[in-house]
Amino acid sequence: MSKELTRFGVAMPADLVKKFDHYIAKKGYSNRSEALRDLVRRSVLESEQSDINKVVAGTIVIIYDHHYSNLAKKIMNLQHDYYKEIISTMHIHLNHSQCLEILVVRGKQKKLQELHEIVEAQKGVSYSELSVTFVDDEVELES
């Protein structure tokens, strides 16, 4: 990715600039350019997410009731089934019955969405979210 910066002008209504300045101050940006770059990156990533064959990396966050019939075992078995896509896991006990599981994942978006949908459909899972970003095209995955 090129690090060379290109300058260009942007015209916006004054009230939108005022709201944008409030937004960037609240988020802690030091200038409009940094904030605009992040917003553009996010927009580009969102538009590219329709390509389910792109290689992505991210997390699947799961909150579930570990007392629910064999749910912990089912989640563990899924992790074994998707061992090529799961890079790392973290398991946290939130209270006596709730667990938070974080799966760090990398692979084709289609495969990660498939894993997420299976996890999300399990009875006893109260929350599940897949969050991804694209990785360099140079990354090769084993078949």
C-alpha positions as CSV (number, residue, x, y, z in Angstrom):
1,M,0.0,0.0,0.0
2,S,1.4,3.4,-1.0
3,K,2.2,5.8,1.9
4,E,2.2,8.8,-0.5
5,L,-0.4,11.3,0.5
6,T,-2.6,13.0,-2.1
7,R,-4.3,16.3,-1.2
8,F,-7.8,17.1,-2.5
9,G,-10.5,19.6,-1.5
10,V,-13.9,18.7,0.0
11,A,-16.9,21.0,0.0
12,M,-19.5,20.4,2.7
13,P,-22.4,22.4,4.1
14,A,-21.3,24.5,7.2
15,D,-23.7,22.6,9.5
16,L,-22.2,19.3,8.4
17,V,-18.7,20.5,9.0
18,K,-19.7,21.7,12.5
19,K,-21.1,18.2,13.3
20,F,-18.0,16.6,11.8
21,D,-15.7,18.8,14.0
22,H,-17.7,17.8,17.0
23,Y,-17.5,14.1,16.1
24,I,-13.7,14.2,15.6
25,A,-13.1,16.1,18.8
26,K,-15.2,13.6,20.7
27,K,-13.3,10.7,19.1
28,G,-10.0,12.3,19.9
29,Y,-8.7,12.9,16.3
30,S,-6.1,15.7,16.0
31,N,-7.3,16.8,12.6
32,R,-10.0,16.3,10.0
33,S,-7.7,14.4,7.6
34,E,-7.1,11.6,10.1
35,A,-10.9,11.3,10.7
36,L,-11.7,11.4,7.1
37,R,-9.1,8.7,6.2
38,D,-10.6,6.4,8.8
39,L,-14.2,7.0,7.6
40,V,-13.1,6.3,4.0
41,R,-11.3,3.1,5.0
42,R,-14.3,1.9,6.8
43,S,-16.6,2.7,3.9
44,V,-14.3,0.9,1.4
45,L,-14.1,-2.1,3.7
46,E,-17.9,-2.3,4.0
47,S,-18.4,-2.1,0.3
48,E,-15.8,-4.8,-0.3
49,Q,-17.4,-7.1,2.3
50,S,-19.7,-8.4,-0.4
51,D,-16.8,-10.4,-1.8
52,I,-17.1,-13.5,0.3
53,N,-14.0,-15.1,-1.1
54,K,-11.7,-12.4,0.2
55,V,-9.3,-13.3,3.0
56,V,-10.2,-11.6,6.2
57,A,-9.0,-11.6,9.8
58,G,-11.0,-10.7,12.9
59,T,-12.9,-12.0,15.9
60,I,-16.0,-13.9,16.8
61,V,-17.2,-12.8,20.2
62,I,-19.6,-15.2,21.9
63,I,-21.5,-15.0,25.2
64,Y,-23.2,-18.2,26.3
65,D,-24.7,-20.0,29.2
66,H,-22.3,-22.9,30.0
67,H,-25.0,-24.7,31.9
68,Y,-27.0,-25.1,28.7
69,S,-27.1,-28.8,27.6
70,N,-23.7,-29.7,26.1
71,L,-23.2,-26.1,24.7
72,A,-19.6,-25.8,25.9
73,K,-18.8,-29.1,24.3
74,K,-20.5,-28.1,21.0
75,I,-18.5,-24.9,20.9
76,M,-15.3,-26.8,21.5
77,N,-16.1,-29.3,18.8
78,L,-16.8,-26.4,16.4
79,Q,-13.4,-25.0,17.2
80,H,-11.8,-28.3,16.3
81,D,-13.8,-28.4,13.1
82,Y,-12.6,-24.9,12.1
83,Y,-9.0,-25.2,13.5
84,K,-7.6,-23.9,10.2
85,E,-9.6,-20.6,10.6
86,I,-9.2,-20.2,14.3
87,I,-5.9,-18.7,15.2
88,S,-6.4,-18.2,19.0
89,T,-9.1,-18.4,21.6
90,M,-9.8,-16.7,24.9
91,H,-12.3,-18.0,27.5
92,I,-13.5,-15.8,30.3
93,H,-16.0,-16.6,33.1
94,L,-18.3,-13.6,33.4
95,N,-20.3,-15.1,36.3
96,H,-21.5,-18.5,37.6
97,S,-23.3,-19.3,34.4
98,Q,-22.2,-17.0,31.6
99,C,-19.0,-17.4,29.6
100,L,-17.4,-15.0,27.1
101,E,-15.4,-16.7,24.3
102,I,-13.3,-14.8,21.8
103,L,-12.2,-16.5,18.7
104,V,-9.4,-14.8,16.7
105,V,-10.0,-15.9,13.1
106,R,-8.5,-15.7,9.7
107,G,-9.7,-17.1,6.4
108,K,-12.1,-16.6,3.6
109,Q,-15.0,-14.5,4.7
110,K,-17.5,-17.1,3.5
111,K,-16.0,-19.7,5.8
112,L,-15.9,-17.4,8.8
113,Q,-19.5,-16.3,8.2
114,E,-20.4,-20.0,8.1
115,L,-18.8,-20.6,11.5
116,H,-20.4,-17.5,13.0
117,E,-23.9,-18.5,11.8
118,I,-23.5,-22.0,13.3
119,V,-22.4,-20.6,16.6
120,E,-25.1,-18.0,16.7
121,A,-27.8,-20.6,16.1
122,Q,-26.9,-22.7,19.1
123,K,-29.4,-22.6,21.9
124,G,-27.9,-21.0,25.0
125,V,-25.8,-18.4,23.0
126,S,-27.1,-15.0,24.0
127,Y,-24.8,-12.9,21.9
128,S,-22.5,-13.6,18.9
129,E,-20.8,-11.1,16.7
130,L,-18.3,-11.5,13.8
131,S,-16.1,-8.5,13.2
132,V,-13.6,-8.6,10.3
133,T,-11.1,-6.6,8.4
134,F,-9.4,-7.4,5.1
135,V,-5.8,-8.6,5.1
136,D,-3.2,-8.1,2.4
137,D,-3.9,-10.0,-0.8
138,E,-0.4,-11.5,-0.5
139,V,-1.5,-13.7,2.4
140,E,-1.8,-17.3,1.3
141,L,-4.0,-19.8,3.0
142,E,-3.6,-23.6,3.0
143,S,-6.4,-25.3,1.1
